[in-house]
Amino acid sequence: WSPAVRLLVLVRTWALVAGQVRYSVPEEAKVGTVVGRLSQELGLEAGDAEARRVRVVWQGRRAGVEVSGASGALVVSSRLDREELCGKSAPCSLRLELLQERPLRVLHVELEVTDINDNAPLFPAARKNISIAEFNTLPGSRFPLEGASDADIGSNAQLSYTLSPSERFRIEEENSDSRSKSLFLVLTKPLDRETVPVHRLVLTASDEGRPSLTGTMELLITVLDANDNAPQFNQSVYKVHLTEDALEGTLVVRVNATDPDFGSNREVIYDIDAFVPASASDLFSIDGKSGEIRLRGALDFETDNFYELQIKAKDKGTPPLSGHCKVLLEVLDVNDNAPEVWVTSLSVPVSEDASVGTVVALLSVSDRDSGANGRVQCSVWPTSPFGLETRFLGSYSLVLREALDRERVSEYEVEVRAEDGGKPPLRASRGVRVPVCDVNDNAPAFSQAVYTVLARENEAAGAELARVWARDPDEAGNGRVSYSLWEGVSGASVSGGGWRPASSYVSFEVRAVDAGEPPLVGNATVQLFVVDENDNAPVLLPPAGGGPGLDPFAGGVVGGSVEAASDAGSETLWAWAAWGAPAGQVVAKIRAVDADSGYNAWLRYEVLEPRGKGPFRVGLYSGEVSTARALEEADGPRQRLVIVVRDHGEPSRSATATLSVSLVEGGEKALAVGGSSSLPGLVLPAEGGAAAGSASASTNVWLVVGICAVSSVFVLALVLYGASRWAPRSAVLSGPAPATLVCASEVGSWSYSQRQSRSLCVADGAGKSDLMVFSPNLPPPPSVPAAKDTSQAEPSCLLDT
């Protein structure tokens, strides 16, 4: 190589136009020759190229250059042959991209491979045979020659011709409107076959390269006799246009030549003398008689778009003479190539919190057609959440246009569609799979904000009460949920401050925490209701005086002893009644409680013995023992009643009491009241109980009606409050512990507790079967004032302290 060429190899020429760098390198440069240093364009230092993963991405044709990992320069890696890469195209520009992946950057490079004079002119044949008739061929006659071709371009392909010394011939060049010069062998003096029958000349073609290269062809000229008129074409040049989709057998052109000679000397035979390029010999044929040139292969504009045919017309004279013309065929492009789409870089998966504008992929698009047929428009489908941005001619970026949500769509199948401008247009597409990776952006969520749980009492430790479940749509650890009870409840403190454990509350909080970073929390409230079981039997209460469960209703006197009360046992109680007492006279009251609640604590009283019609009866829910009819001497001195107390549970539990009633005269009753009786457990009925309760009867009747008419705690509270305000002082009995009111009906029961007990009285008669008042297991006040006896029916008081 000359010093100038070596200097051109070492000097980098570059220009930055619209984000593009241009380098130039001569063909046949040695392997390792530096094409360009990337320190300025990419900010690389020696050794950075490999660490940042800088590589070459080609668009179309490839050439032997690569990025040196050691130096960070663009160097020649294999042989560069401009003629092989670009043929006769000038300039020979190759497009490539320098892709830096860490961080992601793209540098567009236009690499021009410059020509050197490395190809000598080449003739189509080493020898050319020419026949020229003697005498009849006049000086100045021209014989067309096929010129040489040079694979180089520019001055390296500019050819000049010289002929070996001859006194009868010279070379003449003529510029025409074809893409090559017309070359002729010109006769300068008439020929004499008898003197020189054959002339041997050497035609030399020289290019203008430095140094100049040459090629030669031998001209073998045979001198012929007689036929002195050669055929002549009606056109020296035929210009033809043919689309590349023309079918085999299509007529290209019909040439015509005439000869003024007579007989066989005027009969013309046509032949294709030469093809440019030489590969065209397989594409065209000519009819020797008609001169019709037809297509016998497929044209391809993208391979060759111009053909030159040298046509010869030869007569049948002796010797034969010939005429020549050119057929110039220009191939027209049709839209027969669909666009091509390549993915040159893909950055997946994409985080669901990736910002708008994030580059997902780099794509390259090309079309081998020309003009509008090669202009490509690209789009992306679906239109969201991705879009295309044009980075450079034929280069696109697939970018994020909208925020992602992996829980809604975890993966996208994106299709990049390309369409050219042909009519009709051709299309191509390339699918890009974009998975979305998860971030912890969803807290666990319970299916309910509040769970209501019913648990039976007496459940064993460890028994399952309920199941709660929280859903977290995130994946992997971000969606893995663990559960815990929140042991502290804000605002709920015990005396002295501090926190109370959740186990002491009926309502507590369940927390669900995922395993993300940072973790997210969801909450739910659990309301626990303990359902009562009928696990307690009724228990008989002692009377006000501490004796057995017998109460001196309205001033009676009670005495006696108490035995154990249970399902298997009973208590024996004593009471007195006077002969002649009218029907409805209360002689005693059985008092019992049940530790259960609701129906399980709703008690009813029944006379178990004697069965049938006896002189006494017991109130179904009040426990008051009263006369069923007037007492007579025939009833005997003593009556024995077995009374059973049952609850409404399933199964029902019960307790029994034995009441012994002594029938006495009125004077004996008075003696017992005066305290002279020595019989324990003796009870005398009050004579004026109705008068004692008459003051509160009216108010309390309406109270009971109000309680059972509504099933609202609020209305109940208003009713109880009104009763306490309107009832006379004499109707209120204070007790040390709360009383519980239970109102039952066909559809259920409810209860209400109050710090101060109240006396509820209703007139005797039809028993209220749906009203019960339960008192806690506490003794009554130490003394109960006696009431005056009355002949009227006494009211039934359903609340006892």
C-alpha positions in Angstrom: 0.0 0.0 0.0 1.1 3.6 -0.7 1.8 6.0 2.2 -1.4 7.8 1.4 -3.5 4.6 1.7 -1.8 3.7 5.0 -2.5 7.2 6.3 -6.1 6.8 5.3 -6.3 3.6 7.3 -5.0 5.2 10.4 -7.0 8.4 10.3 -10.6 8.2 11.4 -13.1 10.4 9.7 -16.3 10.9 11.4 -19.2 13.3 11.3 -22.1 13.5 13.8 -25.4 14.0 11.9 -28.7 13.4 13.7 -27.0 11.0 16.2 -24.9 9.2 13.6 -21.2 8.7 13.4 -19.4 8.1 10.1 -16.2 6.1 9.8 -14.2 5.3 6.7 -11.9 2.3 6.1 -10.3 1.2 2.8 -11.0 -2.3 1.6 -8.5 -5.0 2.1 -7.3 -3.3 5.3 -5.3 -5.6 7.6 -7.0 -7.4 10.4 -6.6 -5.3 13.6 -6.7 -2.0 11.7 -8.4 0.6 13.9 -11.5 1.9 12.1 -12.5 4.4 14.9 -11.9 4.9 18.6 -15.1 5.0 20.7 -13.7 7.0 23.7 -15.4 10.2 22.6 -18.6 8.8 21.2 -19.3 6.4 24.1 -17.0 7.7 26.8 -15.1 4.5 27.0 -11.7 3.9 28.4 -9.4 1.0 27.6 -11.0 -2.2 28.9 -14.4 -0.6 29.4 -15.9 -2.1 26.2 -15.9 -5.7 27.5 -17.3 -4.6 30.9 -20.0 -2.5 29.4 -20.8 -5.2 26.8 -20.3 -3.1 23.7 -21.1 -5.0 20.6 -21.9 -4.5 16.9 -25.5 -4.9 15.6 -25.7 -5.0 11.9 -28.6 -3.7 9.8 -28.6 -5.7 6.6 -25.2 -6.6 5.1 -22.4 -7.6 7.5 -18.8 -6.6 7.2 -15.7 -7.8 9.1 -15.5 -5.2 11.9 -15.9 -5.7 15.6 -15.3 -3.9 18.9 -12.0 -4.7 20.6 -12.6 -5.6 24.2 -9.1 -4.6 25.2 -8.8 -1.2 23.5 -12.4 -0.3 23.1 -11.9 0.6 19.5 -13.8 -0.5 16.3 -11.3 -2.6 14.4 -11.1 -4.8 11.3 -11.8 -8.4 12.2 -11.8 -10.1 8.8 -11.2 -9.3 5.1 -13.1 -6.3 3.7 -13.8 -6.6 0.0 -15.7 -3.5 -1.3 -16.7 -5.3 -4.5 -18.1 -8.2 -2.6 -20.0 -6.0 -0.2 -21.4 -3.4 -2.6 -20.5 -4.4 -6.2 -20.6 -1.3 -8.4 -22.5 0.8 -5.9 -20.9 4.0 -4.9 -20.3 5.0 -2.2 -20.2 1.6 -0.3 -21.9 2.6 2.9 -22.8 0.0 5.6 -25.1 0.8 8.5 -24.5 -0.7 11.9 -25.2 0.1 15.5 -22.8 0.0 18.4 -24.9 -1.3 21.3 -23.7 -0.7 24.8 -25.8 -2.7 27.3 -24.4 -1.4 30.6 -25.9 1.2 30.7 -28.1 0.9 27.6 -26.9 3.2 24.8 -26.9 3.0 21.0 -24.5 4.7 18.6 -25.5 4.6 14.9 -22.5 4.2 12.7 -22.3 4.6 8.9 -19.2 2.7 7.7 -17.9 3.6 4.3 -15.6 1.0 2.7 -13.5 3.0 0.2 -12.2 1.5 -3.0 -8.5 0.7 -3.7 -7.3 -0.4 -7.1 -7.2 -4.1 -6.5 -9.0 -5.2 -9.6 -7.5 -5.2 -13.1 -9.6 -4.6 -16.2 -11.1 -7.8 -17.5 -12.3 -8.6 -21.0 -15.2 -11.0 -21.5 -12.9 -13.3 -23.6 -9.3 -13.8 -24.1 -9.7 -13.8 -27.9 -12.0 -12.0 -30.3 -12.5 -13.4 -33.8 -13.3 -10.8 -36.5 -14.0 -11.4 -40.2 -13.5 -8.6 -42.7 -14.0 -8.8 -46.4 -11.3 -7.6 -48.7 -11.7 -4.6 -51.0 -15.4 -4.3 -50.3 -14.7 -3.1 -46.8 -13.8 0.5 -47.1 -11.4 2.4 -44.9 -13.2 3.9 -42.0 -15.4 0.9 -41.5 -16.0 0.2 -37.8 -16.2 -3.1 -36.0 -17.7 -3.1 -32.5 -15.7 -4.6 -29.8 -16.8 -5.6 -26.3 -14.9 -3.5 -23.8 -13.3 -4.6 -20.6 -14.9 -4.3 -17.2 -13.3 -3.2 -13.9 -14.9 -4.2 -10.6 -13.5 -1.1 -8.9 -15.2 2.2 -8.9 -14.3 5.8 -9.6 -11.0 6.5 -11.2 -9.9 3.0 -10.4 -12.5 1.8 -13.0 -11.9 4.5 -15.6 -10.5 2.6 -18.6 -8.6 3.6 -21.6 -7.7 1.3 -24.6 -4.6 0.9 -26.7 -4.0 -1.3 -29.7 -0.7 -3.0 -30.7 1.0 -1.1 -33.6 -0.8 -1.6 -36.9 -0.9 0.4 -40.1 -4.3 -0.8 -41.1 -6.3 -0.7 -37.8 -6.9 1.7 -34.9 -9.1 1.8 -31.8 -11.9 4.3 -31.4 -14.0 5.1 -28.3 -17.3 6.7 -28.4 -19.5 7.9 -25.6 -23.1 7.0 -25.8 -26.1 7.2 -23.5 -25.5 3.7 -22.2 -23.6 3.0 -19.0 -20.4 2.0 -20.9 -18.4 3.4 -23.7 -18.8 2.0 -27.2 -15.5 0.6 -28.5 -14.7 0.1 -32.2 -12.0 -1.4 -34.3 -11.6 1.0 -37.3 -10.1 0.0 -40.6 -7.7 2.6 -41.8 -6.6 1.0 -45.2 -8.2 -1.6 -47.4 -7.3 -5.2 -46.8 -5.7 -7.6 -49.2 -6.2 -11.2 -48.3 -3.6 -12.4 -50.7 -1.0 -10.2 -49.0 -2.0 -10.7 -45.3 -4.8 -13.3 -44.8 -4.8 -13.0 -40.9 -4.0 -10.0 -38.7 -3.2 -10.7 -35.0 -3.5 -7.6 -32.7 -3.5 -7.1 -28.9 -6.1 -4.8 -27.3 -5.0 -3.4 -23.9 -7.3 -1.8 -21.3 -5.7 0.3 -18.6 -7.4 1.8 -15.5 -6.5 5.2 -13.9 -5.6 3.7 -10.5 -2.3 4.3 -8.8 -0.6 2.2 -9.8 -2.5 1.5 -13.0 -3.7 -2.1 -13.7 -4.2 -3.5 -17.2 -6.0 -6.3 -19.1 -5.6 -7.6 -22.6 -7.6 -9.4 -25.3 -6.2 -10.8 -28.6 -7.9 -9.7 -31.8 -7.8 -12.4 -34.6 -8.8 -10.7 -37.8 -9.6 -12.9 -40.8 -9.7 -11.3 -44.2 -12.7 -12.5 -46.3 -13.6 -12.3 -49.9 -16.8 -11.0 -51.8 -19.8 -10.1 -49.6 -19.3 -6.3 -49.3 -22.5 -5.2 -47.4 -23.1 -6.0 -43.8 -26.5 -6.0 -42.2 -27.6 -2.7 -40.7 -30.0 -2.4 -37.7 -32.8 0.3 -37.8 -31.6 1.4 -34.3 -28.2 1.3 -32.9 -29.6 1.3 -29.3 -32.9 -0.3 -28.1 -34.2 0.9 -24.7 -36.6 -1.3 -22.9 -38.4 -1.1 -19.5 -39.7 -4.3 -17.9 -41.2 -4.9 -14.4 -39.4 -7.5 -12.2 -42.6 -9.6 -12.0 -42.7 -10.2 -15.8 -43.5 -13.8 -16.6 -41.2 -16.2 -18.4 -41.7 -16.0 -22.1 -42.5 -12.2 -22.1 -41.4 -10.4 -25.2 -38.6 -8.0 -24.3 -38.1 -6.4 -27.7 -37.9 -7.2 -31.4 -34.8 -6.1 -33.3 -34.6 -5.7 -37.0 -31.6 -5.5 -39.4 -31.5 -5.3 -43.3 -28.8 -6.2 -45.9 -28.9 -4.6 -49.4 -27.0 -7.5 -50.9 -28.8 -10.1 -53.0 -29.6 -13.8 -52.4 -27.9 -15.5 -49.5 -25.8 -12.5 -48.9 -28.9 -10.6 -47.6 -30.4 -13.3 -45.4 -29.8 -12.3 -41.8 -29.4 -14.5 -38.7 -29.7 -12.8 -35.2 -27.6 -13.7 -32.2 -26.9 -12.3 -28.8 -23.2 -11.6 -28.9 -22.6 -10.5 -25.3 -24.4 -10.1 -22.0 -23.7 -7.5 -19.2 -23.7 -8.8 -16.6 -22.6 -12.2 -17.8 -25.3 -13.9 -15.6 -27.9 -12.5 -18.0 -27.2 -15.3 -20.4 -29.6 -17.5 -18.5 -32.4 -14.8 -18.6 -32.7 -13.9 -22.3 -33.0 -15.7 -25.6 -33.4 -14.5 -29.2 -35.1 -16.0 -32.2 -32.5 -16.2 -35.0 -35.0 -15.5 -37.7 -37.4 -13.0 -36.3 -35.1 -11.1 -33.9 -37.6 -11.4 -31.0 -35.8 -11.3 -27.6 -37.8 -13.1 -24.9 -37.5 -13.5 -21.1 -36.7 -17.1 -20.1 -36.0 -16.6 -16.4 -37.2 -14.5 -13.4 -36.1 -10.9 -12.9 -35.2 -9.5 -9.5 -34.8 -5.8 -9.2 -33.0 -6.2 -5.8 -30.3 -8.4 -7.5 -29.9 -6.6 -10.9 -31.9 -3.7 -12.2 -30.1 -3.1 -15.5 -29.0 -5.3 -18.4 -27.1 -4.7 -21.6 -27.3 -7.1 -24.5 -25.0 -6.9 -27.6 -27.0 -8.1 -30.6 -25.4 -9.3 -33.8 -27.0 -9.7 -37.2 -25.0 -11.8 -39.6 -25.7 -12.4 -43.3 -25.2 -15.7 -45.2 -22.7 -14.3 -47.6 -19.3 -15.7 -48.2 -17.6 -14.5 -46.2 -20.6 -13.5 -43.9 -20.9 -9.9 -42.8 -22.5 -8.7 -39.5 -24.1 -5.6 -38.0 -24.5 -4.8 -34.3 -26.8 -3.0 -31.9 -27.4 -2.7 -28.2 -30.5 -3.5 -26.1 -30.6 -1.6 -22.8 -33.1 -3.2 -20.4 -34.1 -1.3 -17.2 -35.9 -3.5 -14.6 -38.7 -1.7 -12.7 -39.3 -2.4 -9.1 -42.6 -4.0 -7.9 -43.5 -4.5 -4.3 -42.5 -8.1 -3.9 -40.6 -7.9 -0.7 -42.3 -7.7 2.7 -40.7 -5.6 5.4 -38.4 -7.5 7.9 -38.4 -6.8 11.6 -35.6 -7.9 14.0 -35.4 -7.5 17.8 -31.8 -6.4 18.4 -32.1 -6.0 22.2 -34.7 -7.1 24.8 -34.8 -6.0 28.4 -37.3 -8.3 30.2 -38.9 -8.9 32.6 -40.2 -5.4 33.3 -41.0 -4.4 36.9 -44.6 -3.5 37.4 -43.5 -0.2 39.0 -41.3 0.7 35.9 -41.7 4.3 35.0 -43.3 5.5 31.8 -40.8 5.8 29.0 -38.8 2.7 30.0 -37.2 1.1 26.9 -38.2 -2.5 26.7 -36.7 -3.5 23.3 -34.8 -2.2 20.4 -35.9 -3.2 16.9 -34.6 -2.9 13.4 -36.8 -2.7 10.3 -35.9 -2.8 6.6 -37.4 -3.5 3.2 -35.4 -4.6 0.1 -37.7 -2.8 -2.3 -37.1 0.8 -3.4 -39.0 4.0 -3.4 -42.4 3.9 -1.8 -42.3 0.1 -1.9 -39.4 0.3 0.5 -40.7 3.0 2.9 -41.9 1.2 6.0 -44.3 2.4 8.7 -44.4 0.6 12.1 -47.0 0.2 14.8 -47.5 -1.8 17.9 -50.4 -3.9 19.0 -52.1 -3.8 21.4 -51.7 0.0 21.5 -51.3 0.0 25.3 -49.4 -0.1 27.5 -46.5 0.0 25.0 -45.6 2.3 22.1 -42.9 2.7 19.4 -40.5 5.6 19.2 -38.3 6.2 16.1 -34.7 6.5 17.0 -33.2 6.5 13.5 -34.1 5.5 10.0 -35.1 1.8 10.3 -34.6 1.7 14.0 -37.3 1.8 16.7 -37.6 1.6 20.5 -40.4 -0.3 22.2 -41.2 1.9 25.3 -43.6 1.8 28.2 -46.5 4.3 27.7 -48.7 3.4 30.7 -48.2 2.1 34.3 -48.2 -1.7 34.7 -50.2 -3.8 37.1 -48.9 -7.4 37.4 -52.0 -8.4 39.3 -54.2 -7.4 36.4 -51.9 -8.6 33.5 -48.8 -10.6 34.3 -47.5 -11.0 30.8 -47.9 -9.2 27.5 -47.6 -10.6 24.0 -46.7 -7.5 22.0 -46.8 -7.5 18.2 -44.7 -5.0 16.2 -46.3 -4.6 12.8 -44.5 -3.2 9.8 -46.2 -2.1 6.5 -44.6 -0.7 3.4 -45.9 2.0 1.0 -46.5 -0.3 -1.9 -49.8 -0.8 -3.7 -51.0 -3.1 -2.4 -48.9 -2.8 0.8 -47.0 -5.8 2.2 -46.8 -6.4 5.9 -44.7 -8.2 8.4 -44.8 -8.6 12.2 -42.6 -9.6 15.1 -43.9 -10.9 18.4 -42.3 -9.7 21.6 -43.0 -11.5 24.9 -42.9 -9.1 27.9 -43.3 -10.7 31.3 -44.1 -8.4 34.2 -42.3 -9.0 37.5 -44.0 -8.4 40.9 -43.5 -5.7 43.5 -45.2 -5.7 46.9 -48.0 -3.2 46.1 -51.0 -5.1 47.6 -51.7 -5.6 51.2 -53.5 -8.8 52.4 -57.3 -8.2 52.3 -59.8 -10.2 54.4 -63.1 -11.3 52.7 -64.9 -9.5 55.6 -64.1 -6.6 57.7 -65.9 -8.1 60.7 -66.4 -11.8 61.4 -69.1 -12.9 63.8 -68.3 -16.2 65.5 -70.6 -18.3 67.7 -68.8 -20.6 70.2 -70.4 -23.0 72.6 -69.4 -22.7 76.2 -67.4 -25.5 77.7 -65.3 -25.9 74.5 -62.0 -27.7 75.1 -58.8 -25.8 74.9 -57.4 -25.8 71.4 -60.8 -26.3 69.7 -61.2 -24.4 66.4 -63.6 -21.5 66.7 -63.5 -20.2 63.2 -61.3 -19.8 60.1 -60.4 -16.4 58.5 -58.6 -16.0 55.2 -56.9 -13.0 53.6 -56.1 -12.8 49.9 -52.9 -11.1 48.6 -52.8 -10.9 44.8 -49.0 -10.5 44.8 -46.8 -13.5 44.0 -44.1 -15.4 45.8 -43.1 -13.9 49.1 -45.0 -10.7 48.3 -48.2 -12.8 48.4 -47.3 -15.2 51.2 -49.5 -14.3 54.2 -48.9 -15.0 57.9 -51.6 -14.4 60.6 -51.5 -13.2 64.2 -53.7 -11.9 67.0 -53.1 -8.2 67.8 -52.5 -8.4 71.5 -53.1 -4.7 72.1 -56.2 -2.7 71.3 -55.9 1.1 71.3 -58.0 2.8 73.9 -58.8 -0.3 75.9 -56.9 -0.2 79.2 -57.4 -1.7 82.6 -57.1 0.1 85.8 -53.6 1.3 86.3 -53.0 1.8 82.6 -51.2 -0.6 80.2 -52.6 -3.1 77.7 -55.1 -5.9 78.2 -54.6 -9.3 76.4 -56.9 -10.0 73.5 -58.2 -13.1 75.3 -60.1 -10.9 77.8 -62.1 -9.3 75.0 -65.2 -10.5 73.2 -64.0 -8.6 70.1 -60.4 -8.8 68.9 -58.3 -8.1 65.8 -56.6 -10.5 63.4 -53.6 -9.2 61.5 -52.5 -10.6 58.1 -48.9 -9.7 57.1 -47.2 -10.6 53.8 -43.5 -11.5 53.4 -42.7 -8.5 51.1 -40.1 -5.9 51.6 -41.4 -3.8 53.3 -44.3 -6.0 54.5 -47.9 -4.9 54.1 -50.7 -5.5 56.7 -54.4 -6.2 56.5 -56.8 -6.3 59.5 -60.1 -7.9 60.4 -62.2 -7.7 63.6 -63.6 -11.0 65.1 -66.7 -10.7 67.4 -67.0 -13.8 69.5 -70.3 -14.7 71.0 -70.4 -17.6 73.6 -73.6 -19.7 73.2 -75.0 -21.0 76.4 -75.4 -24.8 77.1 -77.9 -26.2 79.5 -75.2 -27.4 81.9 -76.8 -26.1 85.1 -79.9 -27.4 86.9 -82.3 -25.1 88.7 -81.3 -24.4 92.3 -83.9 -23.7 95.1 -83.1 -20.5 97.0 -83.5 -20.1 100.7 -86.4 -17.9 101.9 -85.8 -14.4 103.3 -85.2 -15.8 106.8 -82.5 -18.2 105.6 -84.7 -21.3 105.6 -85.7 -23.5 102.7 -86.9 -22.1 99.3 -90.2 -21.0 100.7 -91.1 -17.3 100.7 -93.6 -15.6 103.0 -95.6 -13.9 100.3 -97.0 -10.6 101.6 -96.0 -11.0 105.2 -96.0 -14.8 105.9 -93.7 -16.4 108.4 -91.2 -19.0 107.3 -89.1 -21.5 109.3 -87.6 -24.8 108.8 -84.5 -26.5 107.4 -83.2 -26.9 103.8 -82.0 -30.1 102.1 -79.8 -30.3 99.0 -81.7 -29.4 95.8 -80.6 -31.2 92.5 -81.8 -33.4 89.8 -81.5 -36.4 92.1 -82.6 -34.8 95.4 -85.4 -32.6 96.8 -86.1 -30.3 99.7 -88.8 -30.6 102.3 -90.6 -27.3 103.1 -93.4 -26.6 105.6 -96.4 -24.2 105.4 -99.7 -23.6 107.1 -103.1 -22.9 105.7 -106.3 -22.1 107.6 -109.5 -24.1 107.0 -111.9 -22.1 105.1 -109.3 -20.1 103.1 -110.9 -19.1 99.8 -109.6 -20.2 96.4 -106.6 -18.3 95.2 -105.1 -17.8 98.7 -101.3 -17.9 98.4 -99.9 -20.1 101.1 -96.2 -20.3 100.0 -93.8 -19.4 97.2 -91.1 -21.6 95.8 -87.9 -19.7 94.8 -85.3 -21.1 92.4 -82.6 -19.8 90.0 -80.7 -21.3 87.1 -77.1 -20.2 86.3 -77.7 -20.6 82.6 -79.2 -17.9 80.4 -82.1 -17.5 77.9 -84.3 -20.5 77.5 -81.9 -22.6 79.5 -82.6 -20.4 82.6 -86.4 -19.9 82.0 -88.0 -21.9 84.8 -91.5 -23.4 85.1 -93.1 -24.9 88.2 -95.4 -28.0 88.2 -97.2 -30.0 90.9 -95.8 -33.5 90.5 -97.8 -35.0 93.4 -100.6 -35.4 94.1 -101.8 -35.9 90.6 -105.3 -35.0 89.7 -107.4 -32.3 91.4 -105.9 -31.4 94.8 -106.7 -28.4 97.0 -103.5 -26.6 95.9 -101.9 -25.4 92.7 -98.6 -23.7 91.8 -98.0 -20.8 89.4 -96.4 -22.0 86.2 -93.7 -19.3 86.2 -94.2 -17.6 89.6 -93.7 -20.6 91.9 -96.5 -19.4 94.1 -98.5 -22.1 95.9 -102.1 -21.1 96.3 -105.4 -22.7 97.1 -107.2 -24.2 94.1 -110.5 -24.1 96.1 -111.8 -23.4 99.5 -110.2 -25.6 102.1 -112.4 -28.0 104.1 -112.0 -30.3 107.1 -112.3 -33.2 104.7 -109.0 -32.3 103.3 -107.4 -33.6 106.4 -104.9 -32.0 108.8 -102.0 -32.1 106.4 -101.3 -31.9 102.6 -98.1 -33.1 101.0 -97.1 -31.6 97.6 -94.1 -32.5 95.5 -93.2 -29.6 93.2 -90.8 -29.9 90.3 -88.8 -26.9 88.9 -87.7 -27.4 85.2 -85.8 -25.2 82.8 -86.5 -25.0 79.1 -83.2 -26.3 77.9 -82.6 -29.3 75.7 -82.5 -31.7 77.5 -84.4 -30.1 80.4 -82.9 -30.1 83.9 -84.9 -30.0 87.1 -85.0 -29.8 90.9 -87.8 -30.9 93.2 -89.2 -29.6 96.5 -91.6 -31.3 99.0 -94.0 -28.9 100.6 -95.9 -30.1 103.7 -99.0 -27.8 104.3 -100.7 -28.1 107.7 -104.3 -27.2 107.9 -105.1 -25.3 111.1 -107.8 -23.2 112.7 -107.6 -19.4 112.4 -106.6 -19.0 116.1 -103.7 -21.4 115.6 -102.5 -19.2 112.7 -102.7 -16.1 114.8 -100.6 -17.8 117.5 -98.0 -18.7 114.9 -97.9 -15.1 113.7 -97.5 -14.0 117.3 -94.3 -16.1 117.6 -95.5 -18.7 120.0 -95.4 -21.5 117.5 -92.5 -23.9 118.0 -92.9 -25.7 114.7 -90.1 -24.8 112.3 -90.9 -24.2 108.7 -94.4 -23.0 109.5 -95.8 -20.4 107.0 -99.0 -18.5 107.4 -100.5 -16.8 104.5 -100.8 -13.0 104.6 -104.1 -11.4 105.1 -103.5 -8.0 103.4 -100.9 -8.7 100.7 -103.1 -7.2 98.0 -103.3 -3.9 99.8 -99.5 -3.8 100.1 -99.0 -4.2 96.4 -102.1 -2.2 95.2 -100.1 1.0 95.1 -97.8 -0.4 92.3 -100.3 -2.6 90.6 -101.4 -0.1 88.0 -98.0 1.1 87.1 -96.4 -2.3 87.0 -99.1 -3.8 84.8 -98.3 -1.3 82.1 -94.6 -1.9 82.7 -95.0 -5.6 81.9 -97.2 -5.0 78.9 -94.6 -2.5 77.5 -91.7 -5.0 78.1 -93.4 -7.8 76.3 -94.8 -5.7 73.5 -91.5 -4.6 72.1 -88.1 -6.4 71.7 -85.8 -3.4 71.8 -83.3 -2.8 74.5 -83.6 0.9 74.1 -87.4 0.9 74.6 -87.0 -1.5 77.5 -84.6 0.9 79.2 -87.2 3.7 78.7 -90.0 1.6 80.2 -87.9 0.5 83.2 -86.8 4.1 83.8 -90.4 5.3 83.7 -91.5 2.5 86.0 -88.9 3.5 88.5 -89.9 7.1 88.3 -93.6 6.6 88.6 -93.8 3.7 91.1 -94.5 4.7 94.7 -91.7 4.3 97.2 -93.6 1.6 99.0 -93.4 -0.6 95.9 -89.6 -0.6 95.6 -87.6 -3.2 97.4 -83.9 -2.6 97.4 -81.5 -5.5 96.9 -77.7 -5.7 97.1 -77.4 -7.3 93.6 -78.8 -6.8 90.1 -81.9 -8.6 89.0 -82.3 -10.0 85.5 -85.5 -9.6 83.5 -86.2 -12.1 80.7 -89.1 -11.7 78.3 -89.7 -14.8 76.2 -92.0 -15.3 73.2 -92.4 -17.6 70.3 -89.5 -16.3 68.4 -86.8 -16.1 71.2 -85.9 -14.4 74.4 -84.0 -11.3 75.7 -82.8 -10.2 79.1 -82.1 -6.9 80.9 -80.1 -6.4 84.1 -80.3 -3.5 86.5 -78.4 -2.5 89.6 -81.5 -2.0 91.7 -84.3 -4.6 91.8 -87.9 -3.7 91.1 -91.1 -5.3 92.2 -93.3 -6.2 89.2 -96.9 -7.1 90.1 -99.8 -8.2 88.0 -103.3 -9.0 89.1 -104.1 -12.6 89.9 -105.9 -14.5 87.2 -104.7 -15.9 83.9 -100.9 -16.4 84.4 -98.5 -14.5 82.1 -96.7 -17.3 80.4 -94.1 -15.2 78.6 -92.6 -13.1 81.5 -89.9 -14.3 83.9 -87.6 -12.4 86.2 -84.4 -14.1 87.3 -82.4 -13.0 90.3 -78.8 -13.8 91.0 -77.9 -16.4 93.6 -78.0 -13.8 96.5 -80.0 -13.7 99.7 -82.9 -11.3 100.1 -83.0 -8.3 102.4 -82.9 -9.2 106.1 -86.5 -8.3 106.8 -89.7 -8.1 104.9 -92.6 -6.0 106.3 -95.9 -7.9 106.8 -98.9 -6.9 104.8 -102.5 -6.8 106.0 -104.7 -9.6 105.0 -107.5 -9.0 102.5 -110.3 -10.9 101.1 -109.5 -9.8 97.6 -107.3 -11.9 95.2 -103.6 -11.0 95.8 -101.4 -9.9 92.9 -98.7 -12.2 91.6 -95.2 -10.5 91.9 -92.8 -12.0 89.3 -89.6 -10.3 90.5 -87.9 -11.3 93.7 -84.7 -10.1 95.1 
